[in-house]
Amino acid sequence: MSTETADPNVTIEAPERPGEAAPPKIAPAPHRDFVEKVAGTLRYADDWAFPGMLHGVVVRAQLPSARIVSIDTNAASAVRGVRAVMTAADIPHNGILDEASGLGVDAIVQPVLASDRVRYDGEPVVLVAAETPGAAAEAAGLVEVSYEDLPGVFDPDEALRDDAPAVHAGGNRYVTWRSAIGDVDAAMQA
């Protein structure tokens, strides 16, 4: 036996046995933009244009672990229509606190743009902003980054070894916290 609800997409089935609640059965929601997607007329974020809008291209590291020796943005800055070529030196607070637990524990600050070294293949190093997508792409292709290749860590178990190359200054653990509540030994005995 089923009962209709205020939402036409939700039907609640009556329980098999008295006192036992049945989970609601949910019908798929209608897709409001289905026709536009199929017809190819839906506007995505990349389709919008506003007066004065700039287009950005990120130059990414192509090594998994390396020290940044130098970054030359002179040729990129000279491209017609380029408004900015930014490195970590141009960002005053170049970091996003990546603290997953929300407990205020020691965590890793993830740089917006790599400053002294790259820690993964594809890490952002330079940001180019230009008046057109073509100018941004052209300028990004002219950025020259010199690297000193460093040993990488490619296995989680290897990364936790004491002799593993450090990915971050504080070590290779993503989050660390300490707890001193209660008697751990007594709890383990129970």
Backbone as CSV, one residue per row, in Angstrom:
resi,resn,N_x,N_y,N_z,CA_x,CA_y,CA_z,C_x,C_y,C_z
1,MET,0.848,-1.177,0.000,0.000,0.000,0.000,0.892,1.238,0.000
2,SER,0.570,2.252,-0.822,1.386,3.453,-0.869,0.548,4.675,-0.530
3,THR,1.238,5.682,-0.027,0.595,6.928,0.361,1.258,8.061,-0.399
4,GLU,0.479,8.924,-1.018,1.023,10.084,-1.724,1.438,11.135,-0.694
5,THR,2.419,11.951,-1.049,2.883,13.032,-0.176,2.707,14.358,-0.905
6,ALA,3.076,15.455,-0.235,2.987,16.782,-0.853,3.900,16.880,-2.066
7,ASP,4.991,16.146,-2.064,5.918,16.130,-3.195,5.490,15.023,-4.146
8,PRO,5.125,15.346,-5.393,4.646,14.313,-6.314,5.712,13.288,-6.676
9,ASN,6.993,13.587,-6.389,8.062,12.639,-6.697,8.330,11.655,-5.565
10,VAL,7.660,11.816,-4.430,7.908,10.956,-3.272,6.647,10.181,-2.927
11,THR,6.786,8.896,-2.826,5.695,8.022,-2.399,6.196,7.222,-1.217
12,ILE,5.410,7.163,-0.151,5.810,6.390,1.025,5.053,5.075,1.011
13,GLU,5.815,4.000,1.026,5.217,2.668,1.060,4.828,2.340,2.500
14,ALA,3.677,1.726,2.660,3.231,1.314,3.997,4.138,0.192,4.488
15,PRO,4.417,0.143,5.795,5.286,-0.907,6.323,4.656,-2.286,6.156
16,GLU,5.532,-3.283,6.008,5.079,-4.666,5.882,4.468,-5.152,7.194
17,ARG,5.124,-4.793,8.300,4.649,-5.213,9.615,4.332,-3.978,10.443
18,PRO,3.342,-4.047,11.293,3.029,-2.890,12.146,4.255,-2.471,12.966
19,GLY,4.477,-1.169,13.065,5.595,-0.647,13.849,6.888,-0.548,13.062
20,GLU,6.931,-1.051,11.839,8.147,-1.017,11.027,7.986,0.054,9.948
21,ALA,8.892,1.028,9.926,8.804,2.118,8.953,9.459,1.702,7.644
22,ALA,8.846,2.055,6.555,9.412,1.779,5.236,10.085,3.042,4.717
23,PRO,11.202,2.895,4.033,11.865,4.084,3.489,11.051,4.675,2.345
24,PRO,11.129,5.999,2.156,10.396,6.602,1.039,11.018,6.182,-0.290
25,LYS,10.180,6.005,-1.291,10.669,5.715,-2.640,10.653,7.029,-3.400
26,ILE,11.785,7.394,-3.956,11.917,8.695,-4.599,12.052,8.502,-6.105
27,ALA,11.197,9.177,-6.837,11.258,9.134,-8.299,12.301,10.139,-8.775
28,PRO,12.900,9.915,-9.933,13.891,10.869,-10.435,13.269,12.244,-10.667
29,ALA,14.021,13.272,-10.343,13.552,14.645,-10.550,13.632,14.986,-12.032
30,PRO,12.684,15.756,-12.524,12.745,16.141,-13.939,13.918,17.096,-14.175
31,HIS,14.570,16.959,-15.300,15.683,17.836,-15.660,15.136,19.015,-16.448
32,ARG,15.206,20.195,-15.855,14.633,21.384,-16.482,15.406,21.817,-17.728
33,ASP,16.704,21.479,-17.778,17.514,21.930,-18.904,17.785,20.816,-19.918
34,PHE,17.012,19.753,-19.852,17.230,18.601,-20.720,17.168,18.974,-22.200
35,VAL,16.138,19.688,-22.607,15.957,20.031,-24.025,17.109,20.904,-24.514
36,GLU,17.506,21.901,-23.706,18.601,22.787,-24.097,19.916,22.023,-24.225
37,LYS,20.160,21.070,-23.324,21.389,20.276,-23.414,21.402,19.447,-24.694
38,VAL,20.308,18.766,-24.970,20.232,17.907,-26.150,20.326,18.732,-27.437
39,ALA,19.711,19.906,-27.441,19.717,20.758,-28.634,21.023,21.531,-28.798
40,GLY,21.853,21.527,-27.751,23.112,22.260,-27.818,22.964,23.751,-27.638
41,THR,21.862,24.185,-27.052,21.624,25.623,-26.872,21.823,26.089,-25.436
42,LEU,22.089,25.175,-24.513,22.279,25.561,-23.114,23.565,26.361,-22.976
43,ARG,23.497,27.462,-22.248,24.684,28.296,-22.033,25.406,27.829,-20.779
44,TYR,26.674,27.511,-20.943,27.526,27.108,-19.834,28.362,28.310,-19.394
45,ALA,29.080,28.171,-18.299,29.869,29.284,-17.767,30.833,29.831,-18.810
46,ASP,31.394,28.962,-19.634,32.360,29.397,-20.637,31.706,30.174,-21.785
47,ASP,30.387,30.103,-21.892,29.670,30.794,-22.964,29.339,32.251,-22.630
48,TRP,29.451,32.628,-21.382,29.070,33.977,-20.977,30.210,34.946,-21.255
49,ALA,29.867,36.163,-21.607,30.852,37.223,-21.810,30.283,38.515,-21.238
50,PHE,31.123,39.245,-20.521,30.713,40.504,-19.910,31.717,41.586,-20.292
51,PRO,31.296,42.840,-20.344,32.227,43.921,-20.678,33.398,43.944,-19.694
52,GLY,34.605,44.022,-20.220,35.799,44.089,-19.382,36.244,42.751,-18.817
53,MET,35.558,41.685,-19.178,35.895,40.363,-18.637,37.261,39.908,-19.151
54,LEU,38.031,39.294,-18.268,39.325,38.731,-18.648,39.216,37.214,-18.684
55,HIS,40.107,36.600,-19.427,40.150,35.147,-19.555,41.456,34.663,-18.941
56,GLY,41.384,33.594,-18.182,42.564,33.094,-17.493,43.009,31.737,-17.987
57,VAL,44.316,31.541,-17.963,44.921,30.244,-18.250,45.961,29.992,-17.169
58,VAL,45.935,28.800,-16.620,46.886,28.420,-15.580,48.028,27.632,-16.212
59,VAL,49.252,28.034,-15.910,50.429,27.265,-16.317,50.699,26.293,-15.180
60,ARG,50.711,25.011,-15.502,50.834,23.974,-14.477,52.174,23.256,-14.567
61,ALA,52.636,22.788,-13.415,53.873,22.004,-13.364,53.696,20.721,-14.159
62,GLN,54.769,20.293,-14.780,54.730,19.050,-15.532,55.655,18.012,-14.930
63,LEU,55.966,18.202,-13.663,56.765,17.236,-12.905,56.043,16.961,-11.590
64,PRO,56.173,15.759,-11.047,55.478,15.452,-9.800,56.149,16.021,-8.551
65,SER,57.449,16.275,-8.621,58.165,16.809,-7.461,59.406,17.528,-7.972
66,ALA,59.475,18.833,-7.723,60.607,19.602,-8.228,60.727,20.918,-7.485
67,ARG,61.950,21.440,-7.470,62.194,22.776,-6.942,62.089,23.741,-8.114
68,ILE,61.395,24.857,-7.900,61.307,25.876,-8.948,62.591,26.694,-8.898
69,VAL,63.364,26.653,-9.977,64.624,27.383,-10.055,64.362,28.819,-10.503
70,SER,63.556,28.978,-11.552,63.246,30.323,-12.042,61.958,30.301,-12.854
71,ILE,61.332,31.464,-12.924,60.136,31.643,-13.747,60.344,32.913,-14.563
72,ASP,60.284,32.787,-15.883,60.441,33.936,-16.772,59.095,34.222,-17.432
73,THR,58.516,35.364,-17.086,57.204,35.744,-17.626,57.297,36.926,-18.596
74,ASN,58.511,37.352,-18.940,58.676,38.544,-19.782,57.987,38.408,-21.136
75,ALA,58.210,37.319,-21.841,57.599,37.139,-23.166,56.079,37.060,-23.046
76,ALA,55.598,36.408,-22.009,54.149,36.288,-21.797,53.528,37.653,-21.533
77,SER,54.197,38.468,-20.756,53.677,39.802,-20.427,53.613,40.712,-21.646
78,ALA,54.433,40.435,-22.660,54.491,41.281,-23.854,53.405,40.951,-24.881
79,VAL,52.669,39.876,-24.691,51.623,39.498,-25.647,50.500,40.531,-25.599
80,ARG,50.058,40.950,-26.779,48.987,41.950,-26.871,47.722,41.423,-26.189
81,GLY,47.134,42.246,-25.324,45.905,41.879,-24.629,46.124,41.251,-23.265
82,VAL,47.366,40.951,-22.915,47.640,40.366,-21.597,47.585,41.472,-20.557
83,ARG,46.804,41.255,-19.518,46.657,42.250,-18.449,47.477,41.887,-17.221
84,ALA,47.704,40.591,-16.992,48.466,40.180,-15.804,49.065,38.803,-16.029
85,VAL,50.273,38.635,-15.523,50.919,37.328,-15.459,51.381,37.206,-14.015
86,MET,50.729,36.344,-13.261,50.961,36.281,-11.817,51.673,35.001,-11.407
87,THR,52.605,35.171,-10.471,53.271,34.049,-9.819,52.935,34.125,-8.331
88,ALA,53.440,33.198,-7.565,53.180,33.196,-6.121,53.635,34.499,-5.470
89,ALA,54.676,35.112,-6.006,55.182,36.371,-5.446,54.155,37.496,-5.544
90,ASP,53.190,37.362,-6.440,52.165,38.392,-6.627,50.939,38.185,-5.748
91,ILE,50.920,37.116,-4.974,49.755,36.797,-4.145,50.159,36.921,-2.678
92,PRO,49.697,37.968,-1.976,50.120,38.199,-0.591,49.838,37.028,0.356
93,HIS,48.684,36.449,0.285,48.333,35.327,1.168,48.126,34.103,0.289
94,ASN,49.234,33.564,-0.180,49.223,32.484,-1.168,48.980,31.137,-0.507
95,GLY,47.798,30.947,0.031,47.521,29.651,0.633,46.077,29.490,1.029
96,ILE,45.619,28.271,0.893,44.288,27.891,1.336,44.489,26.844,2.415
97,LEU,43.959,27.093,3.619,44.093,26.115,4.695,43.237,24.918,4.345
98,ASP,43.882,23.808,4.131,43.197,22.578,3.735,43.060,21.716,4.984
99,GLU,42.120,22.077,5.848,41.942,21.405,7.130,40.610,20.681,7.086
100,ALA,40.658,19.426,6.717,39.443,18.675,6.402,38.542,18.395,7.600
101,SER,39.104,18.227,8.770,38.292,17.772,9.893,37.438,18.865,10.513
102,GLY,37.861,20.121,10.398,37.133,21.207,11.029,37.379,21.293,12.527
103,LEU,38.357,20.542,13.027,38.625,20.506,14.463,39.731,21.463,14.886
104,GLY,40.278,22.216,13.945,41.342,23.142,14.293,42.661,22.440,14.539
105,VAL,42.887,21.327,13.892,44.112,20.565,14.083,45.196,21.076,13.152
106,ASP,46.427,20.583,13.355,47.514,20.922,12.448,47.168,20.386,11.064
107,ALA,47.239,21.230,10.062,46.890,20.796,8.714,47.810,21.475,7.713
108,ILE,47.653,21.107,6.475,48.498,21.593,5.404,47.866,22.834,4.772
109,VAL,48.691,23.836,4.518,48.236,25.001,3.767,48.602,24.748,2.310
110,GLN,47.592,24.678,1.466,47.797,24.419,0.040,48.005,25.743,-0.680
111,PRO,49.180,25.953,-1.310,49.393,27.216,-2.021,48.477,27.343,-3.237
112,VAL,48.039,28.567,-3.509,47.248,28.832,-4.709,48.139,28.631,-5.934
113,LEU,49.330,29.215,-5.901,50.347,29.004,-6.930,51.623,28.538,-6.240
114,ALA,52.274,27.531,-6.791,53.512,27.008,-6.202,54.555,28.116,-6.175
115,SER,55.293,28.207,-5.066,56.278,29.281,-4.960,57.708,28.774,-5.081
116,ASP,58.106,27.845,-4.238,59.485,27.374,-4.258,59.628,25.975,-4.847
117,ARG,58.556,25.195,-4.768,58.607,23.843,-5.315,57.214,23.384,-5.695
118,VAL,57.186,22.351,-6.534,55.915,21.739,-6.905,55.845,20.376,-6.237
119,ARG,54.635,20.003,-5.834,54.435,18.777,-5.070,53.615,17.733,-5.814
120,TYR,53.075,18.124,-6.976,52.345,17.152,-7.791,52.295,17.628,-9.238
121,ASP,52.220,16.686,-10.137,52.110,16.979,-11.557,50.797,17.715,-11.798
122,GLY,50.872,18.887,-12.384,49.673,19.682,-12.625,49.442,20.774,-11.599
123,GLU,50.345,20.919,-10.632,50.170,21.984,-9.629,50.268,23.352,-10.315
124,PRO,49.355,24.284,-10.022,49.400,25.616,-10.633,50.670,26.375,-10.240
125,VAL,51.327,26.991,-11.239,52.560,27.736,-11.009,52.401,29.204,-11.405
126,VAL,51.731,29.467,-12.523,51.559,30.828,-13.038,50.118,30.977,-13.525
127,LEU,49.560,32.175,-13.347,48.227,32.484,-13.862,48.345,33.650,-14.839
128,VAL,47.804,33.452,-16.036,47.799,34.500,-17.060,46.366,34.989,-17.225
129,ALA,46.173,36.312,-17.228,44.855,36.911,-17.473,44.973,37.829,-18.684
130,ALA,44.054,37.632,-19.649,44.119,38.417,-20.885,42.718,38.760,-21.372
131,GLU,42.659,39.656,-22.338,41.382,40.123,-22.873,40.662,39.072,-23.717
132,THR,41.408,38.137,-24.283,40.797,37.074,-25.094,41.362,35.721,-24.669
133,PRO,40.608,34.653,-24.893,41.139,33.323,-24.580,42.403,33.016,-25.383
134,GLY,42.451,33.469,-26.629,43.627,33.218,-27.467,44.875,33.887,-26.930
135,ALA,44.745,35.138,-26.492,45.897,35.856,-25.937,46.368,35.191,-24.650
136,ALA,45.430,34.747,-23.827,45.797,34.074,-22.574,46.537,32.774,-22.864
137,ALA,46.047,32.001,-23.824,46.694,30.731,-24.170,48.072,30.962,-24.781
138,GLU,48.172,31.955,-25.661,49.469,32.260,-26.279,50.492,32.656,-25.218
139,ALA,50.089,33.544,-24.317,50.998,34.002,-23.264,51.399,32.857,-22.340
140,ALA,50.449,32.015,-21.983,50.764,30.875,-21.109,51.810,29.977,-21.755
141,GLY,51.733,29.826,-23.070,52.711,29.005,-23.780,54.099,29.613,-23.811
142,LEU,54.209,30.904,-23.534,55.507,31.585,-23.542,56.162,31.663,-22.162
143,VAL,55.448,31.271,-21.124,56.027,31.270,-19.772,57.085,30.172,-19.704
144,GLU,58.250,30.530,-19.188,59.330,29.550,-19.047,59.595,29.304,-17.570
145,VAL,59.435,28.056,-17.155,59.702,27.667,-15.773,60.833,26.652,-15.789
146,SER,61.884,26.930,-15.017,62.998,25.987,-14.889,62.852,25.246,-13.575
147,TYR,63.048,23.935,-13.624,62.879,23.088,-12.447,64.141,22.292,-12.157
148,GLU,64.307,21.949,-10.896,65.285,20.946,-10.480,64.464,19.749,-10.016
149,ASP,64.561,18.658,-10.738,63.780,17.459,-10.434,64.141,16.937,-9.038
150,LEU,63.141,16.600,-8.244,63.338,16.047,-6.901,62.693,14.668,-6.826
151,PRO,63.150,13.833,-5.884,62.506,12.524,-5.726,61.051,12.707,-5.303
152,GLY,60.194,11.921,-5.896,58.773,12.005,-5.579,58.329,10.855,-4.698
153,VAL,57.120,10.963,-4.194,56.505,9.901,-3.398,55.247,9.483,-4.149
154,PHE,55.164,8.201,-4.485,54.075,7.734,-5.336,53.231,6.644,-4.702
155,ASP,53.556,6.267,-3.475,52.835,5.194,-2.805,52.527,5.648,-1.382
156,PRO,51.287,5.521,-0.927,50.930,5.993,0.418,51.757,5.342,1.523
157,ASP,52.025,4.054,1.411,52.817,3.385,2.451,54.249,3.905,2.470
158,GLU,54.822,4.122,1.291,56.177,4.677,1.222,56.206,6.095,1.791
159,ALA,55.166,6.863,1.539,55.118,8.254,1.996,55.164,8.361,3.512
160,LEU,54.680,7.352,4.221,54.644,7.396,5.684,55.937,6.916,6.331
161,ARG,56.856,6.379,5.552,58.139,5.943,6.120,58.944,7.162,6.563
162,ASP,59.754,6.974,7.607,60.565,8.080,8.128,61.574,8.603,7.107
163,ASP,62.059,7.729,6.218,63.076,8.144,5.253,62.484,8.580,3.904
164,ALA,61.166,8.733,3.834,60.522,9.146,2.581,60.817,10.615,2.295
165,PRO,60.934,10.979,1.022,61.095,12.402,0.698,59.891,13.193,1.226
166,ALA,60.164,14.320,1.868,59.082,15.126,2.444,58.359,15.897,1.345
167,VAL,57.057,15.721,1.279,56.244,16.462,0.321,55.973,17.861,0.869
168,HIS,55.718,17.955,2.159,55.481,19.231,2.837,56.495,19.377,3.965
169,ALA,56.733,20.600,4.387,57.740,20.876,5.411,57.499,20.100,6.699
170,GLY,56.259,19.926,7.098,55.959,19.233,8.340,55.903,17.721,8.225
171,GLY,56.144,17.191,7.046,56.084,15.748,6.848,54.986,15.380,5.869
172,ASN,54.755,14.102,5.739,53.826,13.620,4.721,52.458,13.236,5.251
173,ARG,52.183,13.561,6.488,50.861,13.275,7.016,49.948,14.459,6.714
174,TYR,48.760,14.162,6.228,47.819,15.207,5.814,47.331,16.020,7.002
175,VAL,46.898,15.334,8.056,46.376,15.996,9.244,46.924,15.276,10.467
176,THR,47.318,16.039,11.476,47.808,15.457,12.722,47.108,16.146,13.885
177,TRP,46.639,15.377,14.839,46.117,15.976,16.061,46.367,15.042,17.228
178,ARG,46.371,15.640,18.405,46.626,14.891,19.628,45.402,14.975,20.527
179,SER,45.159,13.904,21.238,44.034,13.875,22.160,44.522,13.357,23.505
180,ALA,44.114,13.997,24.567,44.513,13.576,25.907,43.284,13.484,26.797
181,ILE,42.242,12.847,26.302,40.998,12.729,27.054,40.843,11.290,27.508
182,GLY,40.692,11.106,28.792,40.432,9.771,29.319,41.680,8.922,29.455
183,ASP,41.479,7.707,29.915,42.549,6.748,30.141,42.552,5.758,28.975
184,VAL,43.458,5.949,28.036,43.506,5.122,26.835,43.788,3.665,27.189
185,ASP,44.731,3.439,28.110,45.069,2.059,28.482,43.866,1.329,29.061
186,ALA,43.111,2.004,29.921,41.923,1.376,30.514,40.871,1.100,29.440
187,ALA,40.715,2.019,28.504,39.736,1.822,27.436,40.123,0.646,26.555
188,MET,41.405,0.471,26.311,41.859,-0.640,25.475,41.685,-1.977,26.189
189,GLN,41.738,-1.974,27.510,41.566,-3.203,28.299,40.099,-3.623,28.357
190,ALA,39.196,-2.661,28.217,37.761,-2.942,28.378,37.186,-3.732,27.232
